[in-house]
Amino acid sequence: MTEVDLWASENEPSTEHRVVITVVGKDRIGIIAAITSCLAEHSVNIEDITQKILGEYFTMILVGDISRCPVSLSELRERLIRRGEEVGVKVYLQHASIFRAMHRI
């Protein structure tokens, strides 16, 4: 799946169980491990992930499948935010349908 896939047409698979997670902050060891382990603890499958170091800053965009997640979307968001705070980054989570609607031309 690529970023373009988030703007899928009506004929393509549903985004019902997809979330878009964005992580931004000063680069340091363990950011990816902290975020992805939190997702694994909540049975979120990573469908696509990209990360980049821009100077001293870390950025990551991740698409995940939450169909097996045992907690609510808001609870998952809070847990990711707390985990991000532990490693010094900001974490943003949006349902893919909202992300798609916000980025439509």
Residue pairs with C-beta under 8 A, 6 or more apart in sequence:
1 47
1 48
1 63
2 48
3 61
5 12
5 48
6 15
6 20
6 63
6 96
6 99
6 100
6 103
7 100
7 103
7 104
8 15
8 100
15 95
15 96
15 97
15 100
16 97
17 65
17 66
17 67
18 47
18 63
18 64
18 65
18 66
18 95
18 96
18 97
19 44
19 63
19 64
19 66
19 73
19 76
19 93
19 94
19 95
19 96
20 61
20 62
20 63
20 93
20 94
20 95
20 96
20 99
21 35
21 39
21 60
21 61
21 62
21 63
21 64
21 80
21 91
21 92
21 93
22 59
22 60
22 61
22 62
22 91
22 92
22 93
23 31
23 35
23 51
23 58
23 59
23 60
23 61
23 62
23 84
23 89
23 90
23 91
23 92
24 57
24 58
24 59
24 60
24 89
24 90
24 92
25 31
25 57
25 58
25 84
25 87
25 88
25 89
25 90
26 56
26 57
26 58
26 88
26 89
27 53
27 56
27 57
27 58
28 58
28 87
28 88
30 87
31 58
31 60
31 87
31 89
32 51
32 60
34 83
34 84
34 86
34 87
35 60
35 62
35 80
35 83
35 84
35 89
35 91
36 46
36 49
38 79
38 80
38 83
39 46
39 62
39 64
39 80
42 69
42 70
42 71
42 76
42 79
43 68
43 69
43 70
44 64
44 65
44 66
44 68
44 69
44 76
45 64
45 65
45 67
45 68
46 62
46 63
46 64
47 63
47 64
47 65
48 62
48 63
49 60
49 61
49 62
49 63
50 60
50 61
50 62
51 58
51 59
51 60
51 61
52 58
52 59
52 60
53 59
58 89
63 96
66 73
66 76
69 76
71 79
73 93
73 95
76 93
77 93
80 91
80 93
81 90
81 91
83 91
84 90
84 91
94 102
